[in-house]
């Protein structure tokens, strides 16, 4: 693999099929993954999550926080101990954090994880970490991954459709064990093909050239947020609204920006607008992590991600974890009894 191209994590050897989620980590992993950051260790528990604690074990501290998210939460690129969930444990007094992050997943799959496990657990707060890019993943029926040789492969996933009454209908379950070498998603139009080809050409020149082009062109990676009526946003809003309606503990929706937002090569305005509308409608706090990342100098902001891999570096995780701890701390004290 050309060291100057973007690194695609090799997910498939770490994953196993799941009829509800589509896939999850293989339980009991303890392996080291080669990576541009020097390599990192992946450890999973009996349930197949990169969590240092067993999910079904009794609560060992006064407070327990459940964290849901994708690869930014699971910790692609860093070992378990360097993730923001571990920083939360260090920062919050007498608190344990269960990390339910699932790499390559959408908010839809993360909600299904919550449905599978939350009713079995005693917990005091929930963090729903939403990578802004998940607005694209939720509408997809397949997720691109890679096989042992690093070649693209597509894994089927479940998805939700919005019913005429505004509810959610779960589709594609049980998820078939059907990896393919070509996506079975709808074929993009000619404009989409041109953009895809242009993106591949730009990527060949390396991350530095790509960053410059995006800055000069004011590249907008997520136009789905431009309208409150876009299909992607309506589905994201419906999933999150349904999720928070089932919670009886404090919850924070933490919006994780893509690196173009952090480094100001793309506007975050409409992402903020959509999630703030959701916060007002659902009376749930939305925390924009970008507000704690922007005050840093441009060089520091660039160091929050790896050179080629866009995932968080240990410094990025540390900064995110410390910021989230400041948001969560007042929600855990005083601890209110939770109604079952």
LINGI-V537298 format. One record per pair of residues at least 12 apart in sequence whose C-alpha atoms are under 7 Angstrom apart, sorted by the first residue. I is the first residue (numbers start at 1). J is the second residue. Records with the same first field share a line. If there is no record, write none. Layout:
I = J, J
This chain:
4 = 206
5 = 203, 204, 206, 308
6 = 308, 309
7 = 308, 309
10 = 145, 146, 147, 148, 150
11 = 145, 146
12 = 145, 146, 147
13 = 147, 148
14 = 26
17 = 177
19 = 173, 174, 175, 176
20 = 158, 173, 174, 175
21 = 109, 112, 157, 158
22 = 156, 157, 158, 175
24 = 48, 102
25 = 48, 49
26 = 48
27 = 44, 45, 46, 47, 48
28 = 43, 44, 45, 46
29 = 42, 43, 44
30 = 42, 43, 44
31 = 43
35 = 77
37 = 77
40 = 77, 78, 79
41 = 79
42 = 79, 80
43 = 80
49 = 100, 101
50 = 74, 99
51 = 98, 99, 100
53 = 98
55 = 98
61 = 94, 95, 96
62 = 94, 95
63 = 94, 95, 96, 124
64 = 95, 96, 97, 123, 124, 125
65 = 96, 97, 98, 123, 124, 125, 126
66 = 97, 98, 99, 125, 126, 127
67 = 98, 99, 100, 126, 127, 128
68 = 99, 100, 101, 110, 127, 128, 129
69 = 100, 101, 102, 110, 128, 129, 130
70 = 101, 102, 103, 104, 105, 106
71 = 101, 102, 103, 104
72 = 311, 312
73 = 101
74 = 101, 102, 103
76 = 311
77 = 311
78 = 313, 314
82 = 314, 317
83 = 314, 317
84 = 317, 318, 320, 321
85 = 97, 99, 321
87 = 318, 321, 322
88 = 321, 322, 325
91 = 322, 325
92 = 325, 329
106 = 134, 137, 138
107 = 130, 134, 138
108 = 138, 159, 239
111 = 243
124 = 249
125 = 249, 250, 251
126 = 250, 251, 252
127 = 251, 252, 253, 254
128 = 252, 253, 254
129 = 253, 254, 255, 256
130 = 253, 254, 255, 256
131 = 255, 256, 257
132 = 255, 256, 257, 258
133 = 222, 258
135 = 232, 233, 236
136 = 232
138 = 159
139 = 159, 232
141 = 156, 157, 158, 159
142 = 154, 155, 156, 157, 183
143 = 155, 156, 157
152 = 181
153 = 179, 180, 181, 182
154 = 179, 180, 181, 182, 183
155 = 178, 179, 180
156 = 175, 176, 178, 179
157 = 175
158 = 171, 172, 173, 175
159 = 171, 172
162 = 235
207 = 307, 308
214 = 265
215 = 265
218 = 265, 266
219 = 265, 266
220 = 266
225 = 270, 271, 274
226 = 270
228 = 274
237 = 278
241 = 282
248 = 338, 339
249 = 338
250 = 331
251 = 284
252 = 284, 285, 286, 287
253 = 285, 286, 287
254 = 286, 287, 288, 289
255 = 287, 288, 289
256 = 289
257 = 290
259 = 310
262 = 290, 293, 294, 301
263 = 298, 301, 302
292 = 323
304 = 316
